[in-house]
């Protein structure tokens, strides 16, 4: 057996030693990836709210530019409305991933199945709070849209308009804070159920994508003539990977 074949054998053995079924790992990865998407969408929503706040501050002292203020604020509100809708869709993505994991768990009769069911129950329960908070944000934006004519009135109503906007902005900020707390609670539930910090979700998704690509490429390469020579050329690149995976799963076995 060549050094390259020994290296690939060690790689396969390291992956097999993970100790959990591939399907279980895939389901957990799907939930974590969905959570990572939600985290990014909510962060973008919060950034848009900050920009709206900045616009309000910039315009509040200029009575002669009420119309400009109204247009700018309505534009920011339109952006925020889309961001809130995207955040709600992202929460639904987490819930669907958790539901899929729960269904898979119900079909299993081993420890992995029970863990998937617990993960599904916890994530779906916590997601409900995030959906409720985002629905409140959406309702606030709907009210602003209905009141847009009030924002377009003359400069004489500036004080009243700014009062309306200040109350709306305050409520929106409270709603975003509630959504953020719901997201933190959801992350804690995921961490308890999977033993994985949700903040690692983007790294996990990236690693999973690269791992699938590597496995597919090596499989295709192994089926071609002259593969042994080609694999030997990859040995300097694969050796560090085997070492890293061995360290990771070695630590995992010690913890278990």
Backbone as numpy.savetxt, mean C-alpha at the origin, in Angstrom:
# Nx Ny Nz CAx CAy CAz Cx Cy Cz
29.25 -33.03 -10.80 28.39 -31.83 -10.80 29.28 -30.59 -10.80
28.96 -29.66 -11.71 29.76 -28.46 -11.81 29.49 -27.52 -10.64
30.39 -26.53 -10.48 30.22 -25.56 -9.40 28.92 -24.78 -9.59
28.59 -24.48 -10.85 27.37 -23.72 -11.10 26.13 -24.53 -10.71
26.17 -25.85 -11.03 25.01 -26.68 -10.68 24.90 -26.83 -9.16
26.03 -26.93 -8.49 26.02 -26.99 -7.03 25.42 -25.70 -6.46
25.77 -24.59 -7.07 25.28 -23.29 -6.62 23.76 -23.21 -6.75
23.24 -23.65 -7.90 21.79 -23.64 -8.11 21.09 -24.61 -7.16
21.74 -25.73 -6.89 21.16 -26.68 -5.95 21.05 -26.07 -4.56
22.10 -25.33 -4.17 22.06 -24.66 -2.87 20.97 -23.60 -2.83
20.79 -22.91 -3.94 19.74 -21.89 -4.02 18.36 -22.52 -3.86
18.12 -23.63 -4.57 16.83 -24.31 -4.46 16.59 -24.80 -3.04
17.64 -25.36 -2.41 17.50 -25.87 -1.05 17.20 -24.74 -0.07
17.84 -23.60 -0.28 17.58 -22.45 0.59 16.14 -22.00 0.50
15.62 -21.94 -0.73 14.23 -21.53 -0.92 13.26 -22.53 -0.31
13.59 -23.83 -0.44 12.71 -24.85 0.13 12.68 -24.80 1.65
13.74 -24.30 2.25 13.85 -24.28 3.72 13.08 -23.15 4.36
12.33 -22.38 3.55 11.58 -21.25 4.11 10.57 -21.72 5.15
10.02 -22.92 5.00 9.16 -23.47 6.03 7.68 -23.16 5.86
7.26 -22.43 4.83 5.84 -22.12 4.60 5.50 -22.42 3.15
4.27 -22.90 2.90 3.86 -23.21 1.53 3.95 -21.99 0.63
4.25 -22.22 -0.64 4.38 -21.11 -1.59 3.09 -20.31 -1.67
1.93 -21.02 -1.63 0.66 -20.32 -1.76 0.44 -19.38 -0.58
0.81 -19.84 0.62 0.68 -18.99 1.81 1.50 -17.72 1.65
2.74 -17.88 1.22 3.62 -16.72 1.03 3.04 -15.77 -0.01
2.49 -16.32 -1.09 1.92 -15.48 -2.15 0.73 -14.68 -1.63
-0.13 -15.32 -0.82 -1.31 -14.61 -0.30 -0.89 -13.49 0.64
0.04 -13.77 1.53 0.52 -12.74 2.45 1.16 -11.59 1.67
1.95 -11.94 0.65 2.59 -10.91 -0.17 1.56 -10.03 -0.86
0.45 -10.63 -1.30 -0.60 -9.86 -1.97 -1.23 -8.85 -1.01
-1.47 -9.27 0.24 -2.04 -8.36 1.22 -1.06 -7.23 1.53
0.19 -7.57 1.70 1.19 -6.55 2.00 1.36 -5.58 0.84
1.33 -6.10 -0.38 1.47 -5.21 -1.54 0.28 -4.26 -1.63
-0.93 -4.78 -1.37 -2.12 -3.91 -1.39 -2.03 -2.85 -0.31
-1.51 -3.24 0.85 -1.33 -2.26 1.94 -0.34 -1.18 1.52
0.74 -1.59 0.85 1.72 -0.61 0.39 1.10 0.39 -0.58
0.22 -0.09 -1.47 -0.48 0.81 -2.40 -1.34 1.80 -1.63
-2.05 1.30 -0.62 -2.92 2.17 0.18 -2.10 3.24 0.90
-0.97 2.85 1.45 -0.11 3.81 2.16 0.31 4.94 1.22
0.70 4.60 0.01 1.14 5.61 -0.95 -0.01 6.53 -1.36
-1.20 5.95 -1.57 -2.34 6.76 -1.99 -2.76 7.72 -0.89
-2.80 7.25 0.35 -3.19 8.12 1.45 -2.16 9.23 1.65
-0.89 8.91 1.49 0.15 9.95 1.60 -0.05 11.02 0.54
-0.40 10.60 -0.68 -0.65 11.58 -1.75 -1.88 12.43 -1.42
-2.90 11.81 -0.82 -4.10 12.56 -0.43 -3.74 13.63 0.61
-2.92 13.26 1.57 -2.52 14.21 2.60 -1.72 15.36 2.01
-0.88 15.07 1.03 -0.12 16.13 0.37 -1.04 17.11 -0.34
-2.09 16.60 -0.98 -3.03 17.49 -1.67 -3.78 18.36 -0.65
-4.10 17.80 0.50 -4.77 18.60 1.54 -3.85 19.72 2.02
-2.57 19.41 2.17 -1.60 20.43 2.58 -1.54 21.55 1.55
-1.56 21.19 0.27 -1.52 22.22 -0.77 -2.78 23.09 -0.73
-3.92 22.47 -0.44 -5.14 23.24 -0.33 -5.03 24.22 0.85
-4.47 23.76 1.96 -4.27 24.63 3.12 -3.38 25.83 2.75
-2.33 25.55 2.01 -1.42 26.62 1.60 -2.15 27.64 0.72
-2.99 27.13 -0.19 -3.76 28.03 -1.05 -4.69 28.92 -0.23
-5.32 28.34 0.76 -6.22 29.10 1.63 -5.47 30.21 2.35
-4.31 29.89 2.85 -3.52 30.91 3.56 -3.06 32.02 2.62
-2.68 31.64 1.41 -2.20 32.63 0.45 -3.29 33.62 0.05
-4.53 33.13 -0.04 -5.61 33.97 -0.55 -6.39 34.71 0.54
-6.27 34.28 1.78 -7.17 34.76 2.82 -7.03 36.25 3.10
-5.88 36.87 2.80 -5.70 38.28 3.12 -5.96 39.22 1.97
-6.48 38.75 0.87 -6.62 39.58 -0.32 -8.08 39.63 -0.77
-8.79 40.66 -0.32 -10.21 40.76 -0.60 -10.50 40.99 -2.08
-9.55 41.53 -2.82 -9.77 41.85 -4.22 -9.58 40.64 -5.13
-9.17 39.53 -4.57 -8.91 38.37 -5.42 -9.77 37.18 -4.98
-10.99 37.48 -4.56 -11.88 36.42 -4.09 -12.16 35.39 -5.19
-12.43 35.87 -6.39 -12.75 34.95 -7.47 -11.57 34.02 -7.76
-10.36 34.60 -7.75 -9.18 33.78 -7.99 -9.02 32.74 -6.88
-9.26 33.20 -5.66 -9.18 32.28 -4.52 -10.15 31.11 -4.70
-11.39 31.45 -5.08 -12.40 30.41 -5.24 -12.00 29.39 -6.30
-11.50 29.89 -7.44 -11.09 28.98 -8.51 -9.95 28.08 -8.06
-8.97 28.67 -7.37 -7.82 27.89 -6.92 -8.23 26.83 -5.90
-9.09 27.23 -4.96 -9.51 26.29 -3.93 -10.36 25.18 -4.52
-11.23 25.52 -5.45 -12.05 24.50 -6.08 -11.19 23.52 -6.88
-10.14 24.04 -7.50 -9.24 23.16 -8.24 -8.54 22.20 -7.29
-8.07 22.73 -6.14 -7.43 21.87 -5.14 -8.42 20.84 -4.60
-9.65 21.30 -4.35 -10.66 20.39 -3.84 -10.96 19.28 -4.84
-10.96 19.63 -6.13 -11.20 18.61 -7.16 -10.08 17.57 -7.13
-8.83 18.02 -6.98 -7.71 17.09 -6.87 -7.88 16.17 -5.66
-8.27 16.80 -4.54 -8.41 16.04 -3.30 -9.53 15.02 -3.41
-10.60 15.41 -4.10 -11.72 14.49 -4.27 -11.28 13.24 -5.01
-10.50 13.42 -6.06 -10.00 12.27 -6.79 -9.06 11.42 -5.95
-8.25 12.09 -5.11 -7.31 11.36 -4.27 -8.05 10.53 -3.22
-9.11 11.10 -2.65 -9.90 10.36 -1.66 -10.54 9.13 -2.31
-11.07 9.30 -3.52 -11.66 8.16 -4.23 -10.61 7.08 -4.49
-9.40 7.50 -4.86 -8.33 6.53 -5.10 -7.95 5.83 -3.80
-7.93 6.58 -2.69 -7.60 5.97 -1.40 -8.64 4.92 -1.01
-9.92 5.24 -1.26 -10.97 4.28 -0.93 -10.82 3.01 -1.78
-10.51 3.20 -3.05 -10.29 2.04 -3.92 -9.11 1.20 -3.43
-8.07 1.89 -2.92 -6.91 1.17 -2.41 -7.28 0.35 -1.17
-8.12 0.92 -0.31 -8.59 0.17 0.86 -9.36 -1.07 0.41
-10.22 -0.89 -0.59 -10.98 -2.02 -1.11 -10.03 -3.08 -1.67
-8.91 -2.62 -2.26 -7.93 -3.58 -2.76 -7.34 -4.42 -1.64
-7.07 -3.77 -0.48 -6.57 -4.51 0.68 -7.62 -5.53 1.14
-8.88 -5.09 1.20 -9.93 -5.98 1.67 -10.11 -7.18 0.73
-10.03 -6.93 -0.58 -10.18 -8.04 -1.53 -9.02 -9.02 -1.42
-7.80 -8.48 -1.24 -6.64 -9.36 -1.07 -6.79 -10.21 0.19
-7.29 -9.57 1.27 -7.49 -10.31 2.52 -8.58 -11.36 2.37
-9.66 -11.01 1.65 -10.74 -11.97 1.42 -10.24 -13.17 0.64
-9.42 -12.91 -0.39 -8.84 -14.00 -1.18 -7.98 -14.90 -0.31
-7.19 -14.26 0.58 -6.35 -15.05 1.49 -7.21 -15.90 2.42
-8.33 -15.33 2.91 -9.21 -16.08 3.80 -9.86 -17.27 3.11
-10.28 -17.07 1.85 -10.88 -18.18 1.10 -9.87 -19.30 0.88
-8.63 -18.90 0.58 -7.59 -19.91 0.40 -7.34 -20.64 1.72
-7.35 -19.89 2.83 -7.16 -20.52 4.13 -8.26 -21.51 4.47
-9.50 -21.20 4.08 -10.62 -22.09 4.37 -10.50 -23.41 3.61
-9.80 -23.38 2.47 -9.63 -24.61 1.68 -8.49 -25.48 2.20
-7.70 -24.91 3.11 -6.55 -25.66 3.61 -6.91 -26.30 4.95
-6.21 -27.35 5.31 -6.47 -28.00 6.59 -5.20 -28.06 7.45
-4.26 -27.13 7.19 -3.03 -27.12 7.98 -2.91 -25.80 8.73
-1.79 -25.59 9.39 -1.56 -24.37 10.15 -1.57 -23.12 9.30
-1.09 -23.25 8.06 -1.08 -22.12 7.16 -2.49 -21.63 6.85
-3.45 -22.55 6.74 -4.83 -22.16 6.48 -5.41 -21.35 7.62
-5.16 -21.77 8.85 -5.67 -21.03 10.00 -5.07 -19.64 10.06
-3.79 -19.54 9.73 -3.13 -18.23 9.76 -3.71 -17.29 8.72
-4.03 -17.83 7.54 -4.63 -17.00 6.49 -6.02 -16.51 6.89
-6.78 -17.35 7.56 -8.12 -16.95 8.01 -8.01 -15.84 9.05
-7.06 -15.97 9.97 -6.87 -14.91 10.98 -6.45 -13.61 10.30
-5.55 -13.71 9.35 -5.11 -12.53 8.61 -6.30 -11.86 7.93
-7.12 -12.65 7.25 -8.27 -12.11 6.53 -9.23 -11.40 7.47
-9.54 -12.04 8.60 -10.50 -11.44 9.54 -9.99 -10.13 10.10
-8.72 -10.09 10.51 -8.16 -8.88 11.11 -8.11 -7.74 10.11
-7.62 -8.04 8.91 -7.45 -6.99 7.90 -8.80 -6.43 7.47
-9.79 -7.30 7.25 -11.10 -6.81 6.80 -11.79 -5.99 7.89
-11.58 -6.37 9.15 -12.17 -5.60 10.24 -11.56 -4.21 10.31
-10.23 -4.13 10.21 -9.56 -2.83 10.28 -9.83 -1.99 9.04
-9.97 -2.63 7.91 -10.24 -1.89 6.68 -11.56 -1.15 6.74
-12.52 -1.73 7.48 -13.84 -1.09 7.57 -13.73 0.31 8.16
-12.83 0.49 9.15 -12.64 1.81 9.74 -12.07 2.80 8.75
-11.14 2.35 7.93 -10.55 3.24 6.93 -11.57 3.63 5.87
-12.42 2.69 5.46 -13.46 3.00 4.48 -14.42 4.04 5.03
-14.81 3.86 6.29 -15.75 4.81 6.91 -15.15 6.21 6.94
-13.87 6.32 7.32 -13.22 7.63 7.39 -13.15 8.28 6.00
-12.82 7.49 5.00 -12.71 8.04 3.64 -14.07 8.42 3.08
-15.11 7.68 3.47 -16.46 8.06 3.04 -16.86 9.41 3.63
-16.44 9.66 4.86 -16.72 10.95 5.49 -16.01 12.07 4.72
-14.78 11.81 4.32 -14.05 12.81 3.53 -14.78 13.08 2.21
-15.24 12.03 1.57 -15.94 12.20 0.32 -17.22 13.01 0.48
-17.92 12.78 1.60 -19.15 13.54 1.86 -18.85 15.02 2.05
-17.73 15.32 2.74 -17.34 16.71 2.94 -17.05 17.38 1.61
-16.38 16.68 0.73 -16.06 17.24 -0.58 -17.33 17.45 -1.41
-18.29 16.55 -1.25 -19.57 16.73 -1.95 -20.26 18.01 -1.48
-20.19 18.27 -0.17 -20.81 19.49 0.36 -20.11 20.73 -0.20
-18.80 20.66 -0.30 -18.07 21.80 -0.86 -18.47 22.04 -2.31
-18.64 20.96 -3.05 -19.02 21.09 -4.45 -20.40 21.74 -4.58
-21.31 21.38 -3.68 -22.65 21.98 -3.71 -22.62 23.46 -3.35
-21.63 23.86 -2.53 -21.54 25.25 -2.09 -20.63 26.10 -2.97
-20.23 25.58 -4.13 -19.23 26.28 -4.92 -19.71 27.67 -5.36
-21.03 27.82 -5.57 -21.53 29.13 -5.99 -21.29 30.18 -4.91
-21.34 29.75 -3.66 -21.09 30.68 -2.57 -19.66 31.21 -2.62
-18.76 30.34 -3.06 -17.35 30.73 -3.13 -17.08 31.70 -4.28
-18.00 31.75 -5.25 -17.78 32.58 -6.44 -18.46 33.94 -6.33
-19.07 34.24 -5.19 -19.71 35.53 -5.02 -18.67 36.64 -4.88
-19.13 37.86 -4.78 -18.22 39.00 -4.77 -17.38 39.11 -3.53
-16.49 40.13 -3.55 -15.55 40.33 -2.45 -16.25 40.68 -1.16
-17.49 41.20 -1.24 -18.20 41.57 -0.02 -18.46 40.38 0.88
-18.48 39.18 0.32 -18.74 38.01 1.14 -17.48 37.25 1.53
-16.34 37.90 1.42 -15.07 37.21 1.66 -15.00 36.63 3.07
-15.37 37.42 4.05 -15.25 36.94 5.43 -16.09 35.68 5.64
-17.33 35.71 5.13 -18.20 34.54 5.27 -17.64 33.34 4.50
-17.12 33.60 3.31 -16.56 32.52 2.50 -15.36 31.88 3.18
-14.51 32.72 3.73 -13.33 32.18 4.41 -13.74 31.38 5.64
-14.81 31.82 6.29 -15.30 31.07 7.44 -15.77 29.68 7.02
-16.51 29.63 5.90 -16.97 28.33 5.37 -15.78 27.44 5.04
-14.80 28.02 4.37 -13.62 27.24 3.96 -12.81 26.78 5.17
-12.72 27.63 6.18 -11.95 27.26 7.37 -12.58 26.06 8.06
-13.91 26.08 8.19 -14.62 24.96 8.81 -14.46 23.70 7.97
-14.63 23.85 6.66 -14.48 22.69 5.77 -13.06 22.11 5.85
-12.08 23.01 5.83 -10.68 22.57 5.87 -10.37 21.87 7.19
-10.92 22.41 8.27 -10.70 21.78 9.57 -11.28 20.37 9.59
-12.54 20.24 9.12 -13.18 18.92 9.10 -12.40 17.94 8.22
-11.90 18.46 7.10 -11.14 17.59 6.19 -9.86 17.10 6.86
-9.21 18.00 7.59 -8.00 17.61 8.29 -8.27 16.57 9.36
-9.39 16.73 10.08 -9.76 15.74 11.09 -10.03 14.39 10.43
-10.72 14.43 9.29 -11.02 13.19 8.58 -9.77 12.47 8.12
-8.80 13.24 7.60 -7.55 12.62 7.18 -6.80 12.01 8.36
-6.88 12.68 9.51 -6.22 12.15 10.71 -6.86 10.83 11.12
-8.19 10.77 11.04 -8.89 9.52 11.36 -8.48 8.41 10.39
-8.41 8.76 9.10 -8.00 7.77 8.10 -6.58 7.29 8.35
-5.71 8.20 8.73 -4.33 7.82 9.01 -4.26 6.88 10.21
-5.04 7.16 11.26 -5.05 6.28 12.43 -5.61 4.91 12.07
-6.64 4.90 11.21 -7.20 3.62 10.76 -6.15 2.82 10.00
-5.35 3.52 9.20 -4.30 2.85 8.43 -3.24 2.26 9.36
-2.88 3.01 10.41 -1.91 2.50 11.38 -2.45 1.24 12.07
-3.75 1.28 12.47 -4.36 0.11 13.10 -4.36 -1.08 12.15
-4.64 -0.81 10.87 -4.63 -1.88 9.87 -3.23 -2.47 9.74
-2.22 -1.61 9.72 -0.85 -2.09 9.64 -0.47 -2.96 10.83
-0.93 -2.56 12.03 -0.64 -3.35 13.23 -1.32 -4.71 13.15
-2.55 -4.73 12.61 -3.25 -6.01 12.46 -2.51 -6.93 11.49
-2.04 -6.36 10.39 -1.29 -7.15 9.41 0.00 -7.70 10.03
0.67 -6.85 10.82 1.93 -7.28 11.43 1.68 -8.41 12.43
0.58 -8.30 13.21 0.27 -9.38 14.16 -0.05 -10.68 13.44
-0.78 -10.57 12.34 -1.24 -11.77 11.64 -0.14 -12.43 10.83
0.79 -11.64 10.30 1.81 -12.19 9.40 3.21 -12.20 9.98
3.43 -11.43 11.04 4.77 -11.31 11.58 5.67 -10.46 10.71
5.09 -9.68 9.79 5.85 -8.85 8.86 5.45 -7.40 9.01
6.44 -6.52 9.14 6.18 -5.10 9.24 5.62 -4.59 7.91
4.39 -4.01 7.90 3.82 -3.54 6.63 4.67 -2.50 5.92
5.52 -1.79 6.66 6.37 -0.79 6.00 7.37 -1.45 5.05
7.54 -2.76 5.21 8.43 -3.49 4.30 7.72 -3.90 3.01
6.42 -3.57 2.91 5.63 -4.02 1.76 6.24 -3.64 0.42
6.67 -2.37 0.22 7.26 -2.04 -1.09 8.50 -2.87 -1.40
9.34 -3.08 -0.38 10.55 -3.89 -0.59 10.18 -5.35 -0.89
9.17 -5.84 -0.15 8.74 -7.22 -0.37 8.20 -7.40 -1.78
7.36 -6.46 -2.23 6.80 -6.55 -3.57 7.90 -6.52 -4.62
8.87 -5.64 -4.43 9.98 -5.55 -5.38 10.79 -6.84 -5.39
11.08 -7.36 -4.18 11.86 -8.60 -4.09 11.11 -9.75 -4.74
9.78 -9.82 -4.50 8.99 -10.90 -5.10 9.02 -10.84 -6.62
8.89 -9.61 -7.15 8.91 -9.45 -8.61 10.25 -9.89 -9.19
11.34 -9.48 -8.56 12.66 -9.86 -9.06 12.90 -11.36 -8.89
12.39 -11.93 -7.78 12.59 -13.36 -7.55 11.87 -14.18 -8.61
10.63 -13.76 -8.93 9.90 -14.48 -9.98 10.62 -14.38 -11.32
11.14 -13.20 -11.61 11.86 -13.04 -12.86 13.10 -13.90 -12.92
13.84 -13.96 -11.80 15.06 -14.76 -11.75 14.73 -16.24 -11.91
13.68 -16.70 -11.18 13.31 -18.12 -11.25 12.90 -18.48 -12.68
12.12 -17.60 -13.32 11.68 -17.88 -14.70 12.86 -17.92 -15.66
13.77 -16.96 -15.51 14.92 -16.90 -16.42 15.82 -18.13 -16.25
16.07 -18.53 -14.98 16.92 -19.69 -14.74 16.27 -20.96 -15.27
14.94 -21.05 -15.13 14.23 -22.23 -15.64 14.35 -22.32 -17.16
14.18 -21.20 -17.82 14.30 -21.19 -19.28 15.73 -21.48 -19.71
16.66 -20.92 -18.98 18.07 -21.13 -19.32 18.46 -22.59 -19.15
17.93 -23.21 -18.07 18.28 -24.60 -17.80 17.79 -25.57 -18.86
16.77 -25.16 -19.63 16.22 -26.05 -20.66 16.93 -25.91 -22.00
17.87 -25.03 -22.09 18.57 -24.80 -23.37 19.88 -25.58 -23.43
20.30 -25.85 -24.65 21.60 -26.49 -24.85 22.71 -25.51 -24.43
23.75 -26.03 -23.86 24.86 -25.19 -23.43 24.58 -24.43 -22.15
23.54 -24.85 -21.41 23.16 -24.12 -20.20 24.26 -24.17 -19.15
25.00 -25.29 -19.08 26.00 -25.43 -18.03 27.06 -24.33 -18.13
27.51 -24.05 -19.35 28.51 -23.01 -19.53 27.94 -21.64 -19.15
26.69 -21.41 -19.55 26.06 -20.13 -19.24 25.89 -19.96 -17.74
25.49 -21.02 -17.05 25.29 -20.94 -15.60 26.62 -20.69 -14.88
27.68 -21.27 -15.42 28.98 -21.05 -14.80 29.35 -19.57 -14.85
28.95 -18.88 -15.91 29.26 -17.46 -16.01 28.46 -16.63 -15.01
27.33 -17.19 -14.54 26.50 -16.47 -13.57 26.92 -16.71 -12.13
27.85 -17.60 -11.94 28.21 -17.98 -10.57 28.62 -16.79 -9.70
29.43 -15.84 -10.18 29.79 -14.70 -9.31 28.58 -13.87 -8.87
27.52 -13.87 -9.68 26.33 -13.10 -9.33 25.40 -13.86 -8.39
25.34 -15.18 -8.54 24.42 -15.98 -7.74 24.95 -16.31 -6.36
26.26 -16.36 -6.22 26.83 -16.71 -4.92 26.39 -15.76 -3.81
26.45 -14.43 -4.01 25.96 -13.53 -2.95 24.49 -13.74 -2.64
23.67 -14.08 -3.67 22.24 -14.31 -3.45 22.03 -15.52 -2.55
22.76 -16.59 -2.81 22.65 -17.78 -1.97 23.04 -17.46 -0.53
24.09 -16.68 -0.37 24.55 -16.31 0.97 23.48 -15.52 1.72
22.90 -14.51 1.03 21.88 -13.67 1.66 20.66 -14.50 2.05
20.18 -15.35 1.12 19.01 -16.16 1.42 19.29 -17.14 2.55
20.49 -17.69 2.56 20.85 -18.59 3.64 20.83 -17.90 4.98
21.33 -16.66 5.02 21.32 -15.90 6.27 19.89 -15.60 6.72
19.04 -15.19 5.77 17.66 -14.83 6.11 16.92 -16.02 6.67
16.94 -17.14 5.94 16.17 -18.29 6.38 16.83 -19.00 7.55
18.14 -18.85 7.68 18.80 -19.38 8.86 18.31 -18.69 10.12
18.16 -17.36 10.05 17.62 -16.61 11.17 16.19 -17.01 11.45
15.41 -17.22 10.36 14.01 -17.61 10.53 13.89 -18.95 11.26
14.74 -19.92 10.92 14.67 -21.23 11.59 15.05 -21.10 13.06
16.03 -20.24 13.36 16.42 -20.05 14.76 15.29 -19.45 15.57
14.55 -18.48 14.96 13.44 -17.84 15.67 12.33 -18.83 15.94
12.09 -19.76 14.95 11.04 -20.76 15.15 11.47 -21.78 16.19
